[in-house]
């Protein structure tokens, strides 16, 4: 019995010790689905001695976790929402880390014939032809951008009919649903490259809209303000921020590739 109690006591001490050196992060699904965080986390721990733990969700939910004081840092991609979050006092020390771009993908046969169009024109045509469009519908950074593009196209998605489907799912699942139903969706390019690497020759989808400046997709880190959240660890958040914007880690991000393509482009300090 004494041995068992001693073991439990040591386990508790070890767990608390690990917790003290663990940084808790809320992040978007794309940094997780692409494998970027699995690639970076061991390097961060080796370089700093700090264990990185994260919850991958939509940016809207990530910001809510920050406001609830559940995490130490955010790694997200909705600049307007991030700035509003900082204005509330809960976020501080926002730093750009990297970017990619959004693309609209659809069946290779392109039933709505939108290939090569500008985003607004393509979305208007998808609506006019009642082609299936799959939206994440989860208040993620991708969903926020998608809704802004529909607004630019003067299409009210609240009045959309059966052709507009809100999945409530992450990006990879949503792409899969669009592929299964012969529909369109919008994704960040990193997750699209990951999807292509998973499906290979079985892939029935292609990029139909890309390259417009409105499709730029910035990722940044935001520290949770200790004055609002007494339990957070700003010193560990600062350690992660300094590490991820350092030249060495920026090169590591640039070197992260699938199918010979960069999933994210580092741009710290720019």
PyMOL commands that set and color helices and strands:
alter all, ss='L'
color gray80, all
select helices_A, chain A and resi 2-20+29-33+36-48+59-67+79-87+119-128+141-152+157-159+171-181+189-202+213-215+234-244+247-254
alter helices_A, ss='H'
color red, helices_A
select strands_A, chain A and resi 22-27+51-56+73-76+91-107+133-135+164-166+184-188+205-209+216-224+257-258+261-262+265-266
alter strands_A, ss='S'
color yellow, strands_A
deselect
rebuild
show_as cartoon
